[in-house]
């Protein structure tokens, strides 16, 4: 637990939202997660909220490891434009925790 952040400001959010940090670093603005979906399951709400709140960072929290892997892959695929109409999901991420 020695590498566990003691507060959200110490967490490496850039690895979860690289595009948000790249676009805001020039301005000196540090983006913050503003919405959370606790028990996000397969990410339906995350993907629904993403285009409605494009300027907000949204975090899904899920306890099941395989489900987190699935949602993470789905997010990355959407960011690359794989199997979706338009690239999106730059403002959503998922984290495994309980």
C-alpha positions in Angstrom: 0.0 0.0 0.0 3.0 2.3 0.0 2.2 3.5 -3.5 -1.4 4.1 -2.8 -2.3 7.8 -3.2 -3.5 9.4 0.0 -5.8 11.8 -1.8 -7.3 12.1 -5.3 -4.9 15.0 -6.2 -2.0 12.5 -5.9 -3.5 10.0 -8.3 -2.2 9.7 -11.8 -5.4 10.6 -13.7 -3.5 11.5 -16.8 -3.1 7.8 -17.6 -6.9 7.4 -17.6 -7.7 10.6 -19.5 -4.7 11.4 -21.7 -6.5 13.6 -24.2 -8.1 15.7 -21.5 -4.7 16.4 -19.9 -2.9 17.0 -23.2 -5.4 19.7 -24.2 -5.4 21.4 -20.8 -1.7 21.2 -19.8 -0.9 24.2 -22.1 -3.4 26.3 -20.1 -2.1 25.2 -16.7 -5.5 23.7 -16.0 -5.6 20.3 -14.2 -8.8 18.4 -15.1 -10.7 16.7 -12.3 -13.1 13.8 -12.3 -16.5 15.4 -11.7 -18.9 12.4 -12.1 -18.7 8.8 -10.9 -20.8 5.8 -11.7 -20.4 3.5 -8.7 -20.9 -0.1 -9.8 -20.8 0.8 -13.5 -21.2 -2.7 -14.8 -20.6 -2.9 -18.5 -20.4 0.9 -18.8 -23.8 1.7 -20.4 -24.3 4.9 -18.3 -20.7 6.0 -19.0 -21.2 5.8 -22.7 -24.5 7.5 -22.5 -23.2 10.4 -20.4 -20.0 10.9 -22.4 -21.5 12.8 -25.3 -23.9 14.7 -23.1 -21.1 16.1 -20.9 -18.0 16.3 -23.2 -16.3 18.8 -20.9 -16.6 16.6 -17.8 -14.4 13.7 -16.8 -16.5 10.7 -15.8 -15.2 7.7 -13.9 -16.8 4.3 -13.7 -16.0 2.2 -10.6 -16.5 -1.6 -10.7 -15.4 -4.5 -8.5 -15.3 -7.3 -11.1 -11.9 -7.5 -12.8 -13.1 -9.1 -16.0 -15.9 -6.5 -16.4 -13.3 -3.7 -15.9 -11.1 -5.2 -18.6 -14.1 -5.4 -20.9 -15.1 -1.7 -20.3 -11.5 -0.6 -20.6 -11.2 -2.3 -24.0 -14.5 -0.8 -25.1 -13.4 2.7 -24.1 -10.1 2.4 -26.0 -11.9 1.0 -29.1 -14.3 4.0 -29.0 -11.4 6.4 -28.7 -9.8 4.8 -31.8 -13.1 4.8 -33.7 -13.3 1.0 -33.8 -16.8 -0.4 -34.3 -18.5 2.9 -33.7 -19.9 5.7 -35.8 -17.6 8.4 -34.4 -14.7 8.4 -32.0 -15.7 9.4 -28.5 -15.2 8.4 -24.9 -12.3 10.6 -24.4 -13.8 11.8 -21.1 -14.6 8.4 -19.6 -12.6 5.8 -17.8 -13.1 2.8 -15.5 -11.3 1.8 -12.3 -11.4 -1.5 -10.4 -12.0 -0.9 -6.7 -14.5 -1.8 -4.0 
